[in-house]
Amino acid sequence: MTYSWKRNLFILWLGCFLVSMAYSVSIPFMPIFLKDELGVDSHLETWTGGVFAITFLASSLIAPFWGSMSDKYGRKPMMLRAGICLSASYFMYFLVDDPYMLLVVRVIEGLLAGYIPSAIAMVATNTPEKQVGYALGIISTASAAAAIIGPLAGGVISHFIGTRESFFAAGLMVFVAFLIALIWVREPSFVKPEGKRSSVFSDLREASRNRPLMFAIAIVFVTTTSIMIAEPLLTIYVLQLGSSASSASLNAGIIFSAVGIATLIAAPRWGKLGMRIGYEKVLFIGLLGGAIGNVLQVVFHNLLGFGTLRFGYGLFFAAVFPSLNAIIAQNTDHGFRSRAFSLNQSANAMGLMAGPLLGGVLGSQIPIPAVFVLTGIFLFGVAMFVRLPVFSASGRSAAAGTAASKEVQQ
């Protein structure tokens, strides 16, 4: 079968969609699973927080190792490994009957999974350079589409077949993602594994010498943290805006879906724009729009206005992570790119873990609208950093170095 980056992109998009759907139809119902199936009646909030956080912690620690393995053996084998391990984790959720066993399985998942980061690294590595931004924008819509459909599908599945059984359904979805990648995804002949595995410490030393890469990874951590500070508080805020308790989940789901729909619409367009005007500029626009959107959330005191604003926020923020992924790809050579994206995965996982913890503390001390303002200020500071000469100059310097290297190779 001949190599086609467009076919690869389609299959990887479908795989990422299925994996994201598996998460959306099962993991949000983990508190119900803990309470109804595993008998956790006391300290449910603590158990829920621990069960979520421990996976992100394990993932952040192990990701650099899998990145080095990917550059040694190839991106596809590592993606397949992650897919089959993630599928097995969901099947183990279906079998556990003790909360401590659940913690163990969550650690295993964090240590062995990583299908979507592997797919993103594969897209960034195996797509023609001039199409990377567009392709990364497209692949980012997979999770957005799943975020729109998943919670509704999860509610239906959980209601009709049971919460425990929803994990079995999720395992089947991920197994299908594994199979289609196994059968149809191809790595091009011009991208060859190195055949040797570097140490994690040497990778960190090499990454530390790449200023654009380190800046991008730092921004991933800060941005993910800022998002997750406010995200867990949105449902509570929906209640404060006047939603009844019985319809709070529905209203919150609609508002979450508004961001996903906006991402579906805008992400590919931001990717194309980044190819024309530069990803740093698109990143700045996305961060600035996200900052303004967060601050403006305090102005709207009704569900319709708040939901409309979240849609507008999503249109701008859809530019951020595809641009960061493109900047990482642009400023690393093929031989190091999987390791670079593994460091990106570590930063993202650490933000996913730190954000809710910080948000919980802030939400208990100050009003939720004040948390939105702080998050907006946070993002505004990151946007201003992106416009500093040190960030832009480092990006131009790395790009020039990459171009010179290509000329020597040719």
Backbone hydrogen bonds, N-H to C=O, Kabsch-Sander energy under -0.5 kcal/mol:
donor,donor_aa,acceptor,acceptor_aa,energy
8,N,4,S,-2.4
9,L,5,W,-2.4
10,F,6,K,-2.2
11,I,7,R,-2.6
12,L,8,N,-2.9
13,W,9,L,-2.5
14,L,10,F,-2.4
15,G,11,I,-2.5
16,C,12,L,-2.8
17,F,13,W,-2.5
18,L,14,L,-2.3
19,V,15,G,-2.3
20,S,16,C,-2.6
21,M,17,F,-2.6
22,A,18,L,-2.3
23,Y,19,V,-1.8
24,S,20,S,-2.5
25,V,21,M,-2.4
26,S,22,A,-0.5
26,S,23,Y,-1.0
27,I,23,Y,-1.5
29,F,26,S,-1.5
30,M,27,I,-2.3
33,F,29,F,-2.1
34,L,30,M,-2.8
35,K,31,P,-2.1
36,D,32,I,-3.2
37,E,32,I,-0.6
37,E,33,F,-1.6
38,L,33,F,-1.5
40,V,34,L,-2.7
41,D,39,G,-1.0
47,W,43,H,-2.4
48,T,44,L,-2.8
49,G,45,E,-2.6
50,G,46,T,-2.5
51,V,47,W,-2.7
52,F,48,T,-2.1
53,A,49,G,-2.7
54,I,50,G,-2.2
55,T,51,V,-0.6
55,T,52,F,-0.5
56,F,52,F,-1.1
57,L,53,A,-2.3
58,A,54,I,-2.2
59,S,55,T,-2.5
60,S,56,F,-2.5
61,L,57,L,-1.6
62,I,58,A,-1.9
63,A,59,S,-1.9
65,F,62,I,-0.9
66,W,62,I,-1.6
67,G,63,A,-2.1
68,S,64,P,-1.9
69,M,65,F,-2.0
70,S,66,W,-2.1
71,D,67,G,-1.8
72,K,68,S,-1.1
73,Y,69,M,-2.9
74,G,70,S,-2.5
78,M,74,G,-1.0
79,M,75,R,-2.1
80,L,76,K,-2.6
81,R,77,P,-2.3
82,A,78,M,-2.3
83,G,79,M,-2.3
84,I,80,L,-2.5
85,C,81,R,-2.1
86,L,82,A,-2.4
87,S,83,G,-2.3
88,A,84,I,-2.1
89,S,85,C,-1.9
90,Y,86,L,-2.0
91,F,87,S,-1.9
92,M,88,A,-2.1
93,Y,89,S,-2.1
94,F,90,Y,-1.6
95,L,91,F,-0.8
95,L,92,M,-0.6
96,V,92,M,-1.7
102,L,98,D,-1.8
103,L,99,P,-1.8
104,V,100,Y,-1.8
105,V,101,M,-2.3
106,R,102,L,-2.4
107,V,103,L,-2.0
108,I,104,V,-2.4
109,E,105,V,-2.7
110,G,106,R,-2.2
111,L,107,V,-2.2
112,L,108,I,-2.0
113,A,109,E,-2.7
118,S,114,G,-1.8
119,A,115,Y,-2.4
120,I,116,I,-2.6
121,A,117,P,-2.4
122,M,118,S,-2.1
123,V,119,A,-2.5
124,A,120,I,-2.6
125,T,121,A,-1.6
126,N,122,M,-2.8
127,T,123,V,-1.1
131,Q,128,P,-2.4
132,V,128,P,-0.6
132,V,129,E,-1.1
135,A,131,Q,-2.6
136,L,132,V,-2.7
137,G,133,G,-1.9
138,I,134,Y,-2.1
139,I,135,A,-2.6
140,S,136,L,-1.5
141,T,137,G,-0.6
141,T,138,I,-1.4
142,A,139,I,-1.1
143,S,139,I,-0.6
144,A,140,S,-1.0
145,A,141,T,-2.7
146,A,142,A,-2.1
147,A,143,S,-2.1
148,I,144,A,-1.1
149,I,145,A,-2.0
150,G,146,A,-3.4
153,A,149,I,-2.6
154,G,150,G,-3.5
155,G,151,P,-2.2
156,V,152,L,-2.1
157,I,153,A,-2.9
158,S,154,G,-3.0
159,H,155,G,-2.0
160,F,156,V,-2.5
161,I,157,I,-2.8
162,G,157,I,-0.9
162,G,158,S,-0.7
166,S,162,G,-1.1
167,F,163,T,-0.7
167,F,164,R,-1.1
168,F,164,R,-0.8
169,A,165,E,-2.1
170,A,166,S,-2.1
171,G,167,F,-2.3
172,L,168,F,-1.9
173,M,169,A,-2.0
174,V,170,A,-2.2
175,F,171,G,-2.1
176,V,172,L,-2.1
177,A,173,M,-1.9
178,F,174,V,-2.3
179,L,175,F,-2.4
180,I,176,V,-2.6
181,A,177,A,-1.6
182,L,178,F,-2.4
183,I,179,L,-2.4
184,W,180,I,-2.4
185,V,180,I,-0.6
185,V,181,A,-1.2
191,V,188,P,-1.3
192,K,190,F,-0.7
194,E,71,D,-3.1
195,G,72,K,-1.2
198,S,196,K,-0.5
203,D,199,S,-2.0
204,L,200,V,-2.4
205,R,201,F,-2.1
206,E,202,S,-2.5
207,A,203,D,-2.9
208,S,204,L,-2.2
209,R,205,R,-0.8
209,R,206,E,-0.8
210,N,207,A,-1.8
211,R,209,R,-0.9
214,M,210,N,-2.4
215,F,211,R,-2.7
216,A,212,P,-2.4
217,I,213,L,-2.6
218,A,214,M,-2.4
219,I,215,F,-2.3
220,V,216,A,-2.2
221,F,217,I,-2.1
222,V,218,A,-2.5
223,T,219,I,-3.0
224,T,220,V,-2.6
225,T,221,F,-2.4
226,S,222,V,-2.3
227,I,223,T,-2.3
228,M,224,T,-2.4
229,I,225,T,-1.3
230,A,226,S,-1.0
230,A,227,I,-0.5
231,E,227,I,-2.3
233,L,230,A,-1.2
234,L,230,A,-0.6
234,L,231,E,-1.4
237,Y,233,L,-2.3
238,V,234,L,-2.2
239,L,235,T,-1.6
240,Q,236,I,-1.8
241,L,237,Y,-1.6
242,G,239,L,-1.5
243,S,238,V,-1.7
247,S,244,S,-0.6
248,A,244,S,-0.8
248,A,245,A,-0.5
251,N,247,S,-2.8
252,A,248,A,-2.9
253,G,249,S,-2.4
254,I,250,L,-2.3
255,I,251,N,-2.1
256,F,252,A,-2.7
257,S,253,G,-2.4
258,A,254,I,-1.6
259,V,255,I,-1.1
260,G,256,F,-1.5
261,I,257,S,-2.9
262,A,258,A,-2.1
263,T,259,V,-2.2
264,L,260,G,-2.3
265,I,261,I,-2.0
266,A,262,A,-2.7
267,A,263,T,-2.4
270,W,266,A,-2.4
271,G,267,A,-2.1
272,K,268,P,-2.0
273,L,269,R,-2.3
274,G,270,W,-2.6
275,M,271,G,-1.4
276,R,272,K,-1.0
276,R,273,L,-0.6
277,I,273,L,-2.9
278,G,274,G,-1.8
282,V,278,G,-1.6
283,L,279,Y,-2.7
284,F,280,E,-2.2
285,I,281,K,-2.3
286,G,282,V,-2.5
287,L,283,L,-2.6
288,L,284,F,-2.7
289,G,285,I,-2.7
290,G,286,G,-2.3
291,A,287,L,-2.5
292,I,288,L,-2.6
293,G,289,G,-2.4
294,N,290,G,-2.1
295,V,291,A,-2.1
296,L,292,I,-2.6
297,Q,293,G,-0.7
297,Q,294,N,-0.7
298,V,295,V,-1.5
299,V,296,L,-1.8
300,F,296,L,-0.8
306,F,302,N,-2.4
307,G,303,L,-2.7
308,T,304,L,-2.4
309,L,305,G,-2.3
310,R,306,F,-2.3
311,F,307,G,-1.7
312,G,308,T,-2.1
313,Y,309,L,-2.9
314,G,310,R,-2.3
315,L,311,F,-1.8
316,F,312,G,-1.4
317,F,313,Y,-3.0
318,A,314,G,-1.5
319,A,316,F,-2.0
320,V,317,F,-1.5
321,F,317,F,-0.6
323,S,319,A,-1.3
324,L,320,V,-2.3
325,N,321,F,-2.7
326,A,322,P,-2.3
327,I,323,S,-2.5
328,I,324,L,-2.3
329,A,325,N,-2.5
330,Q,326,A,-2.8
331,N,327,I,-1.6
332,T,329,A,-1.0
336,F,333,D,-1.3
337,R,333,D,-0.9
337,R,334,H,-0.6
338,S,334,H,-0.5
340,A,336,F,-2.3
341,F,337,R,-2.4
342,S,338,S,-1.7
343,L,339,R,-1.9
344,N,340,A,-1.9
345,Q,341,F,-2.2
346,S,342,S,-2.1
347,A,343,L,-2.3
348,N,344,N,-2.4
349,A,345,Q,-2.8
350,M,346,S,-2.4
351,G,347,A,-1.9
352,L,348,N,-2.4
353,M,349,A,-1.6
354,A,350,M,-2.8
355,G,351,G,-2.7
357,L,353,M,-0.9
358,L,354,A,-2.6
359,G,355,G,-3.1
360,G,356,P,-2.6
361,V,357,L,-1.7
362,L,358,L,-2.7
363,G,359,G,-3.1
364,S,360,G,-1.2
365,Q,361,V,-0.7
365,Q,362,L,-1.1
366,I,362,L,-2.8
370,A,367,P,-0.6
371,V,367,P,-1.3
372,F,368,I,-2.0
373,V,369,P,-2.0
374,L,370,A,-2.4
375,T,371,V,-2.5
376,G,372,F,-2.4
377,I,373,V,-2.5
378,F,374,L,-2.4
379,L,375,T,-2.5
380,F,376,G,-2.4
381,G,377,I,-2.3
382,V,378,F,-1.7
383,A,379,L,-2.5
384,M,380,F,-2.4
385,F,381,G,-1.8
386,V,382,V,-2.0
387,R,383,A,-1.1
388,L,385,F,-1.5
391,F,388,L,-0.9
392,S,388,L,-1.9
393,A,389,P,-3.2
394,S,390,V,-1.3
395,G,391,F,-1.8
396,R,392,S,-2.4
397,S,393,A,-2.6
398,A,394,S,-2.3
399,A,395,G,-2.3
400,A,396,R,-2.5
401,G,397,S,-2.2
402,T,398,A,-2.5
403,A,399,A,-2.4
404,A,400,A,-2.5
405,S,401,G,-2.2
406,K,402,T,-2.1
407,E,403,A,-2.1
408,V,404,A,-2.0
409,Q,405,S,-2.2
410,Q,406,K,-2.2
